[in-house]
Amino acid sequence: MIVKTEADRAGMRAAGKVVKAALDAAEKVVREGVTTLEIDAVVEQTIRGLGAIPSTKGFEGYPNASCISVNDVVVHGIPSLQVVKSGDIVSVDVTALLNGYQSDAARTFLVGNVSEADRKLVTAAQAAFFAGLEYAKSGNRIGDVSSAIQLYSELNGYGVVRALTGHGIGRKMHEPPEVPNYGRKHSGPPLKNGLCLAIEPMITAGDWRVKIDRDGWTVRTYDGSRAAHYENTVIITDGEPEILTL
């Protein structure tokens, strides 16, 4: 685990502002009739316009500036000519590199006439993040964050994806430790002042199991149920955690 210096934290705050701006820009264009490729273009334009680089573009062969996941796609949906429809839920996941520092965040947006069940699912993903965030402070452990996310999600009837996790972040997109969305209290690596994490609940309306499409990227729910994703980059402190992407 890499504890961040004050200089590191300043760099990560700046990168966080870029990611927030990109997600804000995406939210304005996520609507009925737009393609996911058009949303991705807005994300890339925003990131590059702020002097940063979209980290996912070219990462292990990934082709785009963002991951855009619709309905039963949990994460890593590849932007395409797919047209967004009323009733869809659309997750946009953005990572940006600015002056050597990474930041990562995701939101799930509601489009048009969304069902009450889907609305509750999306709200629950965000609430699960904040349930975990309560334990994201120096002196606790990763498992305290993970177990809080799992407990909130499952008590509200949602599946918690296990095949994918949150992660440390800094000069690299993925750093130790992993941050699962399930686990036991008082387990896992200790949280220290200066540790930077991407905490990202991924929950489903049904089975927690997932499968990967033939493209090698797109992760879907195993049973076709809908999924929601909510993520922020966070710095652990001795007091309240600092969220860099809100």
SEMARMAR-687803 format. One record per residue (C-alpha): z negated, x, y negated; residue in three letters. Coordinates in steps of 0.25 Angstrom, whole numbers, plus 5000, padded with zeros to 4 digits. Layout:
BEGIN
ZXYAla/...
REM end
This chain:
BEGIN
500050005000Met/500450054986Ile/499450024975Val/500150014962Lys/499750104949Thr/499650034936Glu/501150094933Ala/501550024946Asp/500949894942Arg/501649894929Ala/502949924936Gly/502749804946Met/502349714934Arg/503749744928Ala/504449714941Ala/503649594943Gly/504149534930Lys/505649554934Val/505349484947Val/504749364940Lys/505849354930Ala/506849354942Ala/506149244949Leu/506049164935Asp/507549184934Ala/507749134948Ala/506849014946Glu/507748964934Lys/509048964943Val/508448914956Val/509048774956Arg/509948684964Glu/511348734964Gly/511148884962Val/511448984973Thr/510349084978Thr/511349194975Leu/511349144960Glu/509849144960Ile/509849284965Asp/510849324954Ala/509849274944Val/508749354950Val/509549484951Glu/510049464936Gln/508549444931Thr/508049564939Ile/509149664934Arg/509049604920Gly/507649654920Leu/508049794924Gly/507549774939Ala/508249784952Ile/508149664963Pro/507449734974Ser/508049654985Thr/509449684982Lys/509949784992Gly/508549794999Phe/508849815014Glu/510149755011Gly/509749625004Tyr/510849574995Pro/510149504984Asn/509149514972Ala/508249404977Ser/507949334990Cys/508149184989Ile/507649095000Ser/507948945001Val/507148845008Asn/506848895022Asp/507149035018Val/505849115017Val/506349245010Val/507449335009His/508549235007Gly/509849295003Ile/510449234990Pro/511749174993Ser/512649054989Leu/511648954994Gln/511448844984Val/510048804981Val/509848654982Lys/508848554977Ser/507648554987Gly/507748704990Asp/506648794988Ile/507148934984Val/506349064985Ser/506749184977Val/506149324980Asp/506349434970Val/506049584970Thr/506349674959Ala/506249824956Leu/505949874942Leu/505750014939Asn/505250044953Gly/504349924955Tyr/504649804964Gln/504149664962Ser/504349544971Asp/504149394970Ala/504749264975Ala/504649114971Arg/505148984979Thr/505848884969Phe/506048734971Leu/507448684969Val/507648534965Gly/507048424973Asn/506148504982Val/505248434992Ser/503748424990Glu/503548505003Ala/504448624998Asp/503748614984Arg/502448624991Lys/502948745000Leu/503348824987Val/502048794980Thr/501248844992Ala/502048974993Ala/501549004979Gln/500148954981Ala/500049044994Ala/500449164985Phe/499249134976Phe/498349104987Ala/498649244992Gly/498549304978Leu/497049264977Glu/496749374987Tyr/497749474982Ala/496749574975Lys/496149704978Ser/495049704989Gly/495749594997Asn/496749625008Arg/498249585011Ile/497749485021Gly/496849405011Asp/498149375003Val/498949345016Ser/497949255022Ser/497749175009Ala/499249155008Ile/499249105023Gln/498049015022Leu/498648945009Tyr/500048925016Ser/499548885029Glu/498448785024Leu/499548715016Asn/500448705028Gly/501448815026Tyr/501948925035Gly/501749075031Val/502849165034Val/502349285042Arg/503649375044Ala/503749405029Leu/502649465020Thr/502349505006Gly/502149655003His/501749764994Gly/502749794982Ile/502849904972Gly/503950014971Arg/504449954984Lys/504849804987Met/503949814999His/502749895000Glu/501449885009Pro/500749805012Pro/501349675018Glu/500749545012Val/500849445023Pro/500649295020Asn/499749275031Tyr/498549355037Gly/497049375038Arg/496049385027Lys/495449525024His/496649595032Ser/497749685028Gly/497849795018Pro/496849795006Pro/497349744993Leu/497149854982Lys/497249854967Asn/498749894964Gly/499349844976Leu/500649764974Cys/501049644983Leu/502149544984Ala/501349424990Ile/502349324995Glu/501949195003Pro/503149145011Met/502849005017Ile/503548905025Thr/503448755026Ala/503548765041Gly/503448875051Asp/503149015046Trp/504149085055Arg/505449135049Val/506749185053Lys/507849285047Ile/509249245045Asp/510449325050Arg/510549395036Asp/509249465039Gly/508549425027Trp/508449275025Thr/507049225031Val/506949085035Arg/505848995040Thr/505948985055Tyr/505948835055Asp/506748805043Gly/505548765034Ser/505548795020Arg/504848925014Ala/504348965001Ala/504049104995His/503149144984Tyr/502949294980Glu/502349384969Asn/502149534967Thr/500649554965Val/499749674961Ile/498349674967Ile/497249704957Thr/495749714958Asp/495749574952Gly/496849464952Glu/498149504957Pro/499349534947Glu/500549454950Ile/501849524945Leu/502849414947Thr/502249294940Leu/
REM end
